[in-house]
């Protein structure tokens, strides 16, 4: 198949599907490593590895001149959003079952629709607003039982995927906005530099583990434990995180560059299938019935929103 003959919209969808698979592998590896390493160390190491691949992509798309931009404020804001989203989600994964964190995180496409109004100038009518409301009800169905401390609950950690989803949505719409003038490789390289810079600052402040104790919540330990020298068995997975980071950063950026957010966002739901598979096969996890029920509500509302958006491109805003 000649790639040049594929429409940009379809290429964006393919990029999103590939990105979701590699994100699931990345999340599985992060969870498996979260018991022995701090998050900022993993992010630093993976970004150092990822930069090499990202620079190669940059050179293939036009070279370092692509990094020149007059929209540094938007680039910096996008970097902050993805940093917060990654930190919140990975902290959640350290404590929650993988599929549970992923299911709650699926509120992200609803946030994307909301943020597309002020950032992208899109029009959202009452029907889609109603669907967004239904979606948030689904989120509460998932979260309420899980927020009960003890007896199978996880307390405040359950809120972290929602925080991650909100900032991921902000990053997504900014990627769409910046992608009109910036190439995917340039956006991905900006992101890797942001990861390294922030990880270095966190190392200087908390790299000795002074802010965490053995009794701390697993998510807090993952965020703030001391750096350690990687075990030989963990070197390959950590290097794999770097390769995956480069691939995911490029594919996700391309997805939102080539297609409208409302077109590619529904395909993010396949991530739940991948997460269920890894959680079951690797960690022996299965989400609670309320999580699956709430996820079904969120997915149904999201699919309605995206189908409605497809119709109004042909007809009129509603």
N, C-alpha and C positions, 0 to 999 in steps of 0.2 A: 504494500500500500504506500502510495506517495503521500508523505505527510503534508506537502504543500497543497494537496487537493482537499484536505480536511478543513472544514469551516473553523474559524476561531472559536465559535461557541462549543463545538464538539471537542476541540483540542482542550479547551478549558475544563470540560467535564472529565475527559480522560486524565488530565493533570490532577483534578480533585480526587478521583478514585484512587490513583496511584499514591497521592499524598496521604489519604486516609489509611491505606494499608501500611505504609512506612511509619506513619504516626503510631499505629497500633503496636508495631514491633518496637519502636522507640519507647513507648509507654511501658511495655512489658519489661524491657531491659532496665529502665529507670526504677521500676518497682522492685525488680530482683536485686538491684544494687543499693537500694535506699536504706538497707539495714546496716551498711558498713561504711558509707561515704557521705559527706555533706553534699547538698544539692549544688552549691556554688562551685565545688571542686569538679563535679561531673560536667557542669555547664562550661567551665573554663576549659577542661580537657577536650570536650567534644567540639567546642568552637575553634580551638587551635587546629584540630584536625580538619574541621569543616572549611576553614578559610582556604586551605590549599585547593580543595575541589571547587569552591566558589570562585576563586580567582581564575581558575581554568575556564569556568563558564563565562566569566566576565570577558576574558580575552577572546573567547569564541564569538561573543556577541558584539565586540567592538573595542575592547580595551579600557584602560583606566580613565579615558576621557568621559566615559559614561557615568563616572562618579560625580562629575560636576553638576551641581544643581543650585538653583536659587531658592529652594523651598526647604531650607534646613530646619525650620521650626516644625513643619509637618513631619519631616523625617525623624526628628528627635522625639516628637510626640508618639509616632508609630513605634519607635524603639522602646519607649517607656511602657506603652500598652502591652507589647508582646512580652516584655520582661515580667511585668506584673502577672499577666495571664499564665505564663510558664511557671512562675514561682508558686502561684496559688494552686494550679492544677497538680503539679508534681508533689507539693506538700499534701494534697488530698489523697493522691495515689498511694503515698506512703502508709496511710492509715485505713483507707477505705478499700473494699473490693474493687478491682479494676473496672468491672462493668458498671458498678454503682456510681463511681466517680464519672465515668463516661456518660451514663444516662442522664445524670443531673446536668452535666456540662452541655447537653443538647439544647438547653435554653438559649445557646449562642445565636442560632439563626433568628430567633425572635428578637433578640437585641439588634441583630444586623438590620432587620426590617425597620425597627424604631429609629436607629441611628442614620439610616439612609435618607430620612426626611431632612434633618438639618445639614448633613454633610454632603449628600449627593443630590439634594433637591428633588427627591422622588416624592410622589403623592401617595399617601396611604389613607384609604377610605374607611368608613365605619365597619364594614364587614371584616376587613383584615385586622382592624383594631380589636374587634370582638374575638377573632381567632387568636390573637396574641394574648388576650385575657384568659381564654380557655387554656392556652399553653402554660401560662403561669400557674393556673390551678393544678395542672398536671405536675408541675415542679413541686408544688406544696404537697401533693399526694406522695411524691417520692421522698421529700425531705422530712416531713413531720415525724414519722415513726423513727427515722434514723437519727434525729436530733436528740432523742431521749438518751441521756447518759446511762450506760449500763444496760443489761438485758438486751444485748444485740444492737444498741444504739451507739452513735459515735460522737454526739455532742456537737460543738461548734465547728468541727472539721467539715461537716456536711455543707456548710456555707461556702467553703473554698471553691468548689467547682462553679458555683454561680458567679462568684467574683471573677474567676478565670474567664467564664463565658462572656461577661460584660466587657472586659478589656480586650478579649479576642475579637469581639464584634467591632469594637472601635478600631482595632488594627486592620480588620478586614475591609472596612469601608475606606479607611485611609489608603490602604494598598490599592484599591480600585481608583481612588482619586489621584494618587501619585503615579500609578501605572500608566496614566495617559501620557506622561512625559519621561518616565524612567523605565529602564529595562529591568527584567526580573532579577538578573544576576547582580545588578547594582543595589537593588533593594535588599536582596539577600545578604550581600556583603556588609551593608550598613548595619543590618541586624546582628551579624556575627561580631562585628566590632563592639557593638553595644553590650552584647553578652560578656565579652572578655573584659571590657572596662568595668562593668558593674561587679562581676565576679572578683576582679582584683581588689576593688574597694571593700567588698564584704570580707575577703581574706584578710586584709589589713586590720579590719575592725574586729572580726570574730573568728579568724582562722585557727585560733588556738583552742576553740571550744569553751571559752570562758563563760558564755551565756547559756549553757545547757548543762543539765544534770542527767544521771541515769534514770531518774524518775520522770523526766519530762515526757510530754506527749510524743509519740513517734514522729508526727509531722514537724514538731518543733526541733526534735533531734536531727531530723533530716535537713532542716534549714540551717542549723547553727552548730552542728558537731564539728570537731577539729578535723583538719585535713590529715589524711593518712597516705602512706605510700601504697599504691595499688598492688594487690596480690597478683601473682603471675596468672592465675586462672581468670582474673577480671580484666586483664589488659585487652584481650580481644573484644569483649563486650563494650568496654569503654571506647576503644577505637571505632567500633561499630556505631556507637552513638554519634561520633563525629561525622561519619559517612552519611548516616541517616539524617542528621541535622542539615547537611548540605543539600541532600536530595529533597527533603521535605520543604525547606525554605524556598528552593527554586520552584518546585511543583505548585506549592500553594500560592506563591506570588504570581506564577503564570496563570493559574486558574482564575484569579481575580482580575488579572490584567486582560485576559482574552474574553472573558464572559462577564455578564452582569452578576452581581452578588446574588440576586434573586434566582438566577438560573443554576448556578453551581452549588449554592448552599444546601439544597435538599440532598445532594449526594454525600454530604457529610454523615448522614445517618447510617451509612454502611459501617462506620467506625464501631457502632454498638455490636454488630455481628462479630467483627474481628476481636473486640474486647471480650465478649462472652467466650469466644474460642480460647484466647490466651488465658483468661482468668480460670476457666475450667480445666484446661489441659496442663497449665504450668503451676498454678497456685491452688488448685482444688476449690475455687470459689464459685458461688452462684448467687446472683442478687436476690433480695427478698421479693416476694410477690408484689408488694406495694411499689417497689422500684420499677418492675416490669410494667405494671398497670399505669403508673405515672408516665413512664417513657412512651407508652402507646398513645396517651393523650397528647403529649408534647409533639410527637412525630406526626400525629394526625392533624394537629393545628398547624404545624409547620408546612406539611404537604398542601393543606388547603390554601395557606398564604401564597405559596409559590405557584400553585395552579391559578389562583386568582390573579396574581401578577402577570402570568402568561396571557390571561384573557384580556386584561386591560391594556396590554400593549397593542392589541388588535382593536379593541372597542374604546372604552373611556375609563378614566379613573373612577374607582368605586370602593 
